């Protein structure tokens, strides 16, 4: 956990990590899931110095969403995630593309 984290976030991290391990995730994966979830919650509540657009503008919290938008979820990555990948690959015209067009341009 980052320096200066509250005891609430520490408990939240441990709870998420233990739950993931009980579901069969490796220790490394459980720690990653817990860290990402807690960091997102910290960003949403203004506890972190920096935060991503998706962290602060989501309508659902990470715990409410429950992996709904994960890469392996029912609808795959979000439009923002696809856009970031297209940006890394320098795909032209990406700013005017919708989610389906981004998927097609990325070969998904």
Secondary structure, 3 states (H helix, E strand, C coil): CCCCCCHHHHHHHHHHHHHHHHCCCCHHHHHHHHHHHHHHHHHHCCCCCCCCHHHHHCCCCHHHHCCCCCCCCCCCCCHHHHHHHHHHCCCCCHHHCCHHHHHHHHCC
